[in-house]
């Protein structure tokens, strides 16, 4: 094991590895895949076709990753997408990731997030070269009691809405597979990871604060904030992605010690109200700025007011900690979108530049 835990350590362990990433066309999966390629890994991605615009399309990820169209809701379709393939590591991110969409299509949310997880894990356990699996769920997998302190990895799973419930169920599926099929201490190991609300360049998802603010700049229409007083743990996408990669490397090197659940959340200074974050983004924007109005509609789906993660375990066992202040996270996010507006042809280089700067901060110790 390398004594130096920084990007060079990741490259030492992950270079040349064959890694399957489900959901590589998504926001978080795209950044993860870009960083994996930078580290020298061979990446095969399975996902539904990317939307336009998307981080995947913006940075030309199709040129870097062996991307395959596959639907994790179907065992046969997913099996066909990876037929004849073998991997050292599986990182499962493919999901239905929008809370409001889970109210409109609850069955599909459960099919994707719960059955899909079982299908991916069932395929993974049959891979001869497999050494580790990382399943990405959500901070919303916990039974939310509106505590002011953070949830720890051994707190109960739960969920009062289809999305949160589906993520709690995905954790239970992973735990069952871990005890049933990934229980050999000398065999492949299975971990799950939970993060806060991630932001960063290249997210054009629906019903998400930063993409909505970007669209406000493009259309001139205000963003309608439903719950500006809701408190959320905000973090740049590279923060949890670094945690996932560090955990993956530890699984490959040390195995069973690193199986189980892991939180990768921001510190308390980055846990602020939705309205506060919106104001920070607006203040960083050059030129025509986004704007919002507060509009609470009738029959809105219920949302949690407070949600925090306790990442003590990741700090003690992995040496992981957040590196960025919230002000830096916002500045990096706004800079990405403004660069994309000004010079989209160079956005892959700019994205790699942001990884460069972030990795340099990691090497300096934050």
C-alpha positions in Angstrom: 0.0 0.0 0.0 1.4 3.4 -1.0 2.3 5.6 2.0 1.2 8.7 0.1 -2.6 8.9 -0.1 -3.3 11.3 -2.9 -4.0 11.1 -6.7 -0.7 9.3 -7.3 -2.0 6.6 -5.0 -5.2 6.2 -7.0 -3.2 6.0 -10.2 -0.9 3.4 -8.7 -3.8 1.2 -7.8 -6.3 1.9 -10.6 -4.1 2.2 -13.7 -4.8 -0.7 -16.1 -7.8 -1.9 -14.2 -10.9 -2.8 -16.1 -13.8 -1.0 -14.5 -17.5 -1.1 -15.2 -19.4 2.1 -14.5 -23.2 2.0 -14.7 -24.8 5.4 -15.2 -21.7 6.9 -16.9 -23.8 9.2 -18.9 -25.1 10.9 -15.8 -23.7 13.9 -14.0 -21.8 12.2 -11.2 -21.0 9.1 -13.4 -19.5 11.4 -16.1 -17.1 13.1 -13.7 -16.2 9.8 -12.2 -15.5 8.2 -15.6 -13.4 11.2 -16.7 -11.3 11.0 -13.6 -10.9 7.2 -14.0 -9.6 7.7 -17.5 -7.2 10.3 -16.3 -5.9 7.7 -13.8 -5.3 5.2 -16.6 -8.2 2.8 -16.0 -10.1 1.2 -18.8 -13.7 2.1 -18.4 -16.8 0.4 -19.9 -20.0 2.3 -19.3 -23.5 1.0 -19.3 -26.4 3.5 -19.3 -29.4 4.8 -21.2 -28.5 7.2 -23.9 -27.3 10.6 -22.6 -29.6 13.6 -22.6 -28.7 16.7 -24.5 -27.2 18.8 -23.0 -25.3 16.7 -20.5 -21.8 16.5 -19.1 -21.2 13.3 -21.1 -22.0 15.1 -24.4 -20.2 18.3 -23.3 -16.8 16.7 -22.6 -17.0 14.1 -25.4 -16.9 11.2 -23.0 -17.9 8.8 -25.8 -14.3 9.2 -27.1 -12.8 8.1 -23.8 -15.2 5.4 -22.6 -16.5 2.2 -24.2 -20.1 3.2 -23.7 -22.9 0.7 -24.2 -26.6 1.2 -24.1 -28.2 -1.0 -21.4 -31.2 -0.9 -19.2 -30.6 -2.1 -15.6 -34.3 -2.7 -15.1 -34.0 -5.8 -17.4 -31.7 -8.7 -16.5 -31.5 -9.8 -20.2 -30.9 -6.3 -21.5 -28.2 -5.6 -19.0 -26.6 -9.0 -19.5 -26.4 -8.4 -23.3 -24.7 -5.0 -22.7 -21.8 -6.6 -20.9 -21.8 -10.0 -22.6 -18.3 -11.4 -22.8 -16.9 -8.8 -20.5 -15.0 -9.2 -17.3 -14.0 -6.5 -14.7 -11.8 -5.9 -11.7 -14.3 -3.4 -10.3 -17.9 -2.4 -10.7 -19.1 1.1 -9.7 -22.9 1.2 -9.8 -24.4 4.7 -10.2 -27.3 4.2 -12.6 -30.5 5.3 -10.9 -33.7 7.3 -11.0 -32.3 10.3 -9.1 -35.0 12.9 -8.9 -37.3 13.0 -5.8 -40.3 14.7 -7.6 -40.1 12.2 -10.4 -40.5 9.4 -7.9 -44.0 10.7 -7.1 -44.9 10.8 -10.8 -43.5 7.3 -11.5 -43.0 5.4 -8.2 -43.0 1.9 -9.8 -40.3 2.8 -12.3 -38.3 4.4 -9.4 -38.4 1.1 -7.5 -37.7 -0.9 -10.6 -34.6 1.2 -11.4 -33.2 1.8 -7.9 -34.1 -1.5 -6.2 -34.5 -4.2 -8.9 -31.8 -2.6 -11.0 -29.3 -2.8 -8.1 -30.1 -6.5 -7.6 -29.6 -7.1 -11.4 -26.3 -5.4 -11.4 -25.0 -7.2 -8.3 -26.2 -10.5 -9.6 -24.2 -10.0 -12.7 -21.2 -8.7 -10.8 -20.9 -11.8 -8.6 -20.4 -14.0 -11.6 -17.4 -12.0 -12.9 -14.2 -14.1 -12.6 -11.8 -11.2 -12.1 -14.0 -9.2 -9.8 -12.3 -7.7 -6.7 -14.8 -5.1 -5.6 -18.2 -3.4 -6.0 -19.1 0.1 -5.0 -22.9 0.8 -5.0 -23.8 4.5 -5.0 -27.0 5.3 -3.1 -27.9 8.6 -1.4 -27.9 10.5 1.9 -31.7 10.1 1.7 -31.4 6.4 2.3 -31.6 7.0 6.1 -34.8 7.1 8.1 -34.9 10.9 8.4 -36.0 12.1 11.9 -35.0 15.8 11.2 -32.1 15.5 13.6 -29.7 18.4 13.7 -26.7 16.0 13.9 -25.5 13.9 11.1 -26.6 10.3 10.3 -24.0 7.6 10.7 -23.6 4.5 8.7 -25.2 2.2 11.3 -28.4 4.3 11.5 -31.6 2.7 10.2 -32.6 2.8 6.6 -35.9 4.4 5.7 -37.7 6.9 3.5 -41.0 8.7 3.5 -41.2 9.2 -0.2 -40.7 6.7 -3.1 -37.2 8.1 -3.9 -35.8 8.0 -0.4 -37.5 4.6 0.3 -36.0 3.2 -2.9 -32.5 4.2 -1.8 -33.0 2.7 1.6 -34.2 -0.5 -0.2 -31.2 -0.4 -2.5 -29.0 -0.4 0.7 -30.9 -3.4 2.0 -30.5 -5.3 -1.3 -26.7 -4.6 -1.2 -26.5 -5.7 2.4 -28.3 -9.0 1.6 -25.9 -9.6 -1.4 -23.0 -8.8 0.8 -23.9 -11.4 3.4 -25.1 -14.0 0.9 -22.7 -13.7 -2.1 -19.8 -11.4 -1.1 -19.0 -13.0 2.2 -15.7 -14.6 1.5 -13.0 -12.5 3.2 -10.6 -13.5 0.4 -13.1 -12.8 -2.4 -14.6 -9.7 -3.9 -16.0 -7.2 -1.5 -19.1 -5.0 -1.6 -19.5 -1.4 -0.3 -22.2 1.2 -0.5 -21.6 5.0 -0.5 -23.8 7.9 0.4 -23.2 11.6 -0.3 -24.9 14.9 0.1 -26.4 17.2 -2.5 -23.7 17.3 -5.2 -23.3 20.4 -7.4 -20.7 21.2 -10.1 -20.4 21.9 -13.8 -22.3 19.8 -16.3 -25.5 19.1 -14.4 -28.6 19.8 -16.5 -30.9 17.5 -14.5 -34.6 18.4 -14.0 -35.8 19.8 -10.7 -32.3 20.6 -9.4 -31.3 24.0 -8.1 -28.1 24.7 -10.1 -29.4 23.5 -13.4 -32.6 25.5 -12.8 -30.5 28.6 -12.2 -28.5 28.0 -15.4 -31.7 27.7 -17.3 -32.9 31.0 -15.7 -29.8 32.7 -17.3 -30.7 31.2 -20.7 -34.4 31.9 -20.7 -34.7 35.0 -18.4 -37.4 33.3 -16.4 -37.1 33.1 -12.6 -36.5 29.9 -10.8 -39.4 29.0 -8.5 -38.1 28.0 -5.1 -40.5 25.8 -3.2 -38.7 25.5 0.1 -35.9 28.1 0.4 -35.5 27.3 4.2 -34.8 23.6 3.7 -31.2 22.8 4.9 -29.1 20.7 2.6 -25.5 19.4 2.8 -23.9 20.8 -0.4 -20.7 19.6 -1.9 -18.8 19.8 -5.2 -19.2 16.6 -7.2 -15.4 15.9 -7.0 -15.6 15.6 -3.2 -17.7 12.3 -3.1 -16.1 11.1 -6.3 -12.7 11.2 -4.7 -14.2 9.3 -1.8 -15.6 6.6 -4.1 -12.3 6.2 -5.9 -10.3 6.1 -2.7 -12.7 3.4 -1.3 -12.5 1.5 -4.6 -8.7 1.5 -4.4 -8.8 0.3 -0.8 -11.2 -2.5 -1.8 -8.8 -3.7 -4.5 -5.8 -3.6 -2.2 -7.1 -4.6 1.2 -10.5 -6.2 0.6 -12.8 -7.1 3.5 -11.7 -4.4 5.8 -13.4 -1.8 3.6 -16.7 -3.6 2.9 -19.9 -2.0 4.2 -21.5 1.5 4.2 -19.6 4.8 3.9 -20.7 8.5 4.2 -18.9 11.2 2.2 -20.7 14.3 3.3 -19.6 18.0 3.6 -18.7 19.6 6.9 -21.3 21.7 8.7 -20.1 25.0 7.1 -21.4 23.7 3.8 -24.8 22.7 5.1 -26.9 25.7 4.4 -30.4 26.7 3.3 -31.5 26.3 -0.3 -32.1 30.1 -0.6 -28.6 30.8 0.8 -27.0 28.7 -1.8 -29.1 30.3 -4.6 -27.9 33.7 -3.4 -24.3 32.6 -3.4 -24.5 31.3 -7.0 -26.2 34.5 -8.2 -23.5 36.6 -6.6 -20.7 34.8 -8.5 -22.4 35.1 -11.9 -20.9 37.6 -14.4 -23.2 39.3 -16.9 -26.9 38.5 -16.9 -27.6 36.7 -13.7 -30.2 34.0 -12.7 -32.9 35.0 -10.4 -35.6 33.3 -8.4 -39.0 33.8 -6.7 -40.3 31.9 -3.7 -43.5 30.0 -4.6 -45.0 27.4 -2.4 -47.6 25.5 -4.4 -50.5 23.4 -3.1 -50.2 19.7 -3.1 -46.4 19.8 -3.3 -44.6 16.5 -2.3 -43.3 16.6 1.2 -39.6 17.4 1.7 -37.2 17.0 4.6 -36.2 20.2 6.3 -32.8 19.1 7.7 -30.5 16.4 6.4 -26.9 15.9 7.4 -24.3 13.2 7.2 -21.6 12.2 9.7 -18.5 11.2 7.8 -16.3 10.4 10.8 -15.8 6.8 9.6 -14.5 7.9 6.2 -12.1 10.3 7.9 -10.7 7.7 10.4 -10.6 4.7 8.2 -9.9 6.2 4.7 -8.3 9.5 5.6 -11.0 11.3 3.6 -12.2 14.7 4.4 -13.9 17.6 2.5 -11.3 19.8 0.8 -13.4 22.7 -0.5 -15.1 25.5 1.3 -18.7 26.1 0.1 -17.5 29.4 -1.5 -14.9 27.5 -3.6 -17.5 24.9 -4.6 -19.9 27.6 -5.8 -17.1 29.4 -7.6 -15.9 26.2 -9.4 -19.5 25.4 -10.4 -20.2 28.9 -11.8 -16.9 29.0 -13.6 -17.6 25.7 -15.4 -21.0 26.9 -16.8 -19.6 30.2 -17.8 -16.7 28.6 -19.6 -19.1 26.3 -21.4 -21.2 29.3 -22.5 -18.0 31.0 -23.8 -16.0 28.2 -25.3 -17.8 24.8 -25.3 -15.2 23.2 -27.5 -12.6 23.4 -24.7 -14.9 22.3 -21.8 -13.2 18.9 -21.6 -9.8 20.6 -21.1 -11.4 22.9 -18.5 -13.0 20.0 -16.7 -9.6 18.3 -16.5 -8.1 21.6 -15.3 -10.6 21.6 -12.4 -9.6 18.0 -11.5 -6.0 19.1 -11.7 -6.6 22.0 -9.2 -8.7 19.8 -6.9 -6.1 17.0 -7.0 -3.4 19.6 -6.2 -5.4 20.7 -3.2 -5.6 17.1 -2.1 -1.9 16.7 -2.4 -1.4 19.8 -0.2 -3.8 18.4 2.4 -6.7 20.7 1.5 
